[in-house]
Amino acid sequence: MMSGEFDCIVIGAGVQGSFTAYELAKRKKKTLLLEQFVLPHTRGSSHGQTRIIRKAYDHDFYSRMMQECYQLWAQLEREAGVRLYRQTGLVVMGPENGRSYQLYKKTLQNNKVPMVVLTRENFNQHIPGVVLAEGDAAVVDVTAGVLYADRALKTVQDQFQKLGGVIRDKEKVTAIQPGPVVTVSTSAGVYRAKSVVIAAGPWTNKLLVHTGLQLPLETVKINVCYWKEKVPGSYDVKQRFPCFLQTESEEVHHIYGLPSNEYPGMMKICYHMGSKADPDQRDQQTNTSDIDILRRFVRRSLPGLLPEPAVVESCMYTLTPDDHFVLDRHPTYQNIIIGAGFSGHGFKFGPIIGLILCELSLGEVPSFDLSPFRIGRFQPKPKSAL
Ligand SMILES: Cc1cc2nc3c(=O)[nH]c(=O)nc-3n(C[C@H](O)[C@H](O)[C@H](O)COP(=O)(O)OP(=O)(O)OC[C@H]3O[C@@H](n4cnc5c(N)ncnc54)[C@H](O)[C@@H]3O)c2cc1C
């Protein structure tokens, strides 16, 4: 049986737990990072070679957080001497008068993000190989690009270990006993710490059971689809082909794509929603209705791709009812911190989330306004007196 005493135990070595552990170690806190699977693994939400990084958002607070987050990514790149980001730009397309498209455009303008509004006339000069749908408009977030996800995860875990942090993988947390000192039992040992951060992705509610709390989280399986170029190189990252985001009407989720990178000659294009799945039984979910939506989109908008995915991989989203994150202290136990519900858009925020969860676990005032991310927003509001 392993054992030990720590300042903080972080549960989950996905992107959020790994950045939290790294921030704690930077502040010389004795930190243990626990992971249930052998690292690296492909069962949660942080695997795969690429993710989009962007300031284009439909809410100002995310755009503002990203301003600082870019600097933190660059800092990690310098510190580790590893390239983690490649600027490609991101073209946001959508019905010109649609609420969603207008919100993205307004947020870019409000936050003074370098941007280019494309006209129907010059669209193909800038974005060849894409057909802008009838009635759609397009705007480019120039600062956006690709994050090298697997590499980023390994880099931050390596930096954590260089700072003296301890990672124990293949060690599943089986119980959490709250108290002024929290006791965490795993498949291999029992550890104690002044505070615990739960960053368990789709498994969050399975862990929170031990603390008497359940959050309104829904876990869904995403089909990650790669589409083959008819002429190799037409949509390649090296040709500076951009990432894209196709917004639709309110009821329909967006579609996003990244230039060919991990599989040469294949673009990654996904639907921003999947089907309900227990993370421990992910592969039993076989619904592919999202792929039908993608086929229609590829046929309509990307004529240089074969409209049938050549590779389909799996990943998980953990959704909150409003798609905003959960970054908060446990309502009953102030030394248990929760980072969850990243709703399919949390990777780019990794360095900032790590900073915030570290600050919360040390009892510090967080660097950002966390009101959109509080657990209290899920509780029914008291009826006002008549
Ligand atoms: C297909 C896809 C595309 C995406 N694209 C983007 C994008 O372009 N841009 C972007 O910003 N974001 C994107 N995201 C979202 C982003 O990847 C996630 O928000 C982020 O990875 C969530 O990280 P996490 O650390 O919360 O969860 P996870 O990566 O799931 O990590 C949680 C970890 O906790 C461990 N764990 C759970 N329970 C236990 C236990 N009992 N004991 C020990 N360990 C435990 C798990 O094994 C896991 O490793 C995408 C996600 C997917 C699936």
The ligand as an SDF file (V2000), in Angstrom:
LIG
                    3D

 53 58  0  0  0  0  0  0  0  0999 V2000
  -13.6160   15.6150  -30.0840 C   0  0  0  0  0  0  0  0  0  0  0  0
  -13.2820   16.7430  -29.1760 C   0  0  0  0  0  0  0  0  0  0  0  0
  -12.8560   17.9480  -29.7170 C   0  0  0  0  0  0  0  0  0  0  0  0
  -12.5680   19.0280  -28.9070 C   0  0  0  0  0  0  0  0  0  0  0  0
  -12.1300   20.1740  -29.4710 N   0  0  0  0  0  0  0  0  0  0  0  0
  -11.7610   21.2140  -28.6850 C   0  0  0  0  0  0  0  0  0  0  0  0
  -11.1870   22.3720  -29.2660 C   0  0  0  0  0  0  0  0  0  0  0  0
  -11.0160   22.4450  -30.4840 O   0  0  0  0  0  0  0  0  0  0  0  0
  -10.8130   23.3750  -28.4400 N   0  0  0  0  0  0  0  0  0  0  0  0
  -10.9760   23.3050  -27.0920 C   0  0  0  0  0  0  0  0  0  0  0  0
  -10.6300   24.2550  -26.4110 O   0  0  0  0  0  0  0  0  0  0  0  0
  -11.5010   22.2050  -26.5100 N   0  0  0  0  0  0  0  0  0  0  0  0
  -11.8950   21.1680  -27.2750 C   0  0  0  0  0  0  0  0  0  0  0  0
  -12.4150   20.0320  -26.7170 N   0  0  0  0  0  0  0  0  0  0  0  0
  -12.6870   20.0000  -25.2750 C   0  0  0  0  0  0  0  0  0  0  0  0
  -11.4860   19.6770  -24.4320 C   0  0  0  0  0  0  0  0  0  0  0  0
  -10.7030   18.6980  -25.0360 O   0  0  0  0  0  0  0  0  0  0  0  0
  -11.9930   19.2720  -23.0470 C   0  0  0  0  0  0  0  0  0  0  0  0
  -12.7740   20.3320  -22.5170 O   0  0  0  0  0  0  0  0  0  0  0  0
  -10.8580   18.9790  -22.0820 C   0  0  0  0  0  0  0  0  0  0  0  0
   -9.9780   18.0220  -22.6290 O   0  0  0  0  0  0  0  0  0  0  0  0
  -11.4150   18.4680  -20.7580 C   0  0  0  0  0  0  0  0  0  0  0  0
  -10.3400   18.0720  -19.9420 O   0  0  0  0  0  0  0  0  0  0  0  0
  -10.5300   17.4650  -18.5040 P   0  0  0  0  0  0  0  0  0  0  0  0
   -9.1750   17.4590  -17.8890 O   0  0  0  0  0  0  0  0  0  0  0  0
  -11.6290   18.1600  -17.8070 O   0  0  0  0  0  0  0  0  0  0  0  0
  -11.0820   15.9710  -18.7320 O   0  0  0  0  0  0  0  0  0  0  0  0
  -10.3220   14.6200  -19.1370 P   0  0  0  0  0  0  0  0  0  0  0  0
   -9.3540   14.8510  -20.2120 O   0  0  0  0  0  0  0  0  0  0  0  0
  -11.3640   13.5950  -19.3770 O   0  0  0  0  0  0  0  0  0  0  0  0
   -9.4950   14.2480  -17.8420 O   0  0  0  0  0  0  0  0  0  0  0  0
  -10.0760   13.6940  -16.6930 C   0  0  0  0  0  0  0  0  0  0  0  0
   -9.1240   12.6470  -16.1840 C   0  0  0  0  0  0  0  0  0  0  0  0
   -9.5620   12.1970  -14.9140 O   0  0  0  0  0  0  0  0  0  0  0  0
   -9.2650   10.8220  -14.8030 C   0  0  0  0  0  0  0  0  0  0  0  0
  -10.1010   10.2290  -13.7640 N   0  0  0  0  0  0  0  0  0  0  0  0
  -11.4480   10.1720  -13.7290 C   0  0  0  0  0  0  0  0  0  0  0  0
  -11.8750    9.5030  -12.6440 N   0  0  0  0  0  0  0  0  0  0  0  0
  -10.7680    9.1360  -11.9550 C   0  0  0  0  0  0  0  0  0  0  0  0
  -10.5520    8.3980  -10.7590 C   0  0  0  0  0  0  0  0  0  0  0  0
  -11.5650    7.8770  -10.0470 N   0  0  0  0  0  0  0  0  0  0  0  0
   -9.2860    8.2060  -10.3480 N   0  0  0  0  0  0  0  0  0  0  0  0
   -8.2350    8.7090  -11.0590 C   0  0  0  0  0  0  0  0  0  0  0  0
   -8.3860    9.3830  -12.2080 N   0  0  0  0  0  0  0  0  0  0  0  0
   -9.6350    9.6060  -12.6590 C   0  0  0  0  0  0  0  0  0  0  0  0
   -9.6230   10.3160  -16.2010 C   0  0  0  0  0  0  0  0  0  0  0  0
   -9.1060    9.0530  -16.4770 O   0  0  0  0  0  0  0  0  0  0  0  0
   -9.0780   11.4170  -17.0860 C   0  0  0  0  0  0  0  0  0  0  0  0
   -7.7470   11.1770  -17.4750 O   0  0  0  0  0  0  0  0  0  0  0  0
  -12.7130   18.9160  -27.4970 C   0  0  0  0  0  0  0  0  0  0  0  0
  -13.1180   17.7000  -26.9420 C   0  0  0  0  0  0  0  0  0  0  0  0
  -13.4010   16.6140  -27.7620 C   0  0  0  0  0  0  0  0  0  0  0  0
  -13.8610   15.3450  -27.1400 C   0  0  0  0  0  0  0  0  0  0  0  0
  1  2  1  0
  2  3  1  0
  2 52  2  0
  3  4  2  0
  4  5  1  0
  4 50  1  0
  5  6  2  0
  6  7  1  0
  6 13  1  0
  7  8  2  0
  7  9  1  0
  9 10  1  0
 10 11  2  0
 10 12  1  0
 12 13  2  0
 13 14  1  0
 14 15  1  0
 14 50  1  0
 15 16  1  0
 16 17  1  0
 16 18  1  0
 18 19  1  0
 18 20  1  0
 20 21  1  0
 20 22  1  0
 22 23  1  0
 23 24  1  0
 24 25  2  0
 24 26  1  0
 24 27  1  0
 27 28  1  0
 28 29  2  0
 28 30  1  0
 28 31  1  0
 31 32  1  0
 32 33  1  0
 33 34  1  0
 33 48  1  0
 34 35  1  0
 35 36  1  0
 35 46  1  0
 36 37  1  0
 36 45  1  0
 37 38  2  0
 38 39  1  0
 39 40  1  0
 39 45  2  0
 40 41  1  0
 40 42  2  0
 42 43  1  0
 43 44  2  0
 44 45  1  0
 46 47  1  0
 46 48  1  0
 48 49  1  0
 50 51  2  0
 51 52  1  0
 52 53  1  0
M  END
$$$$
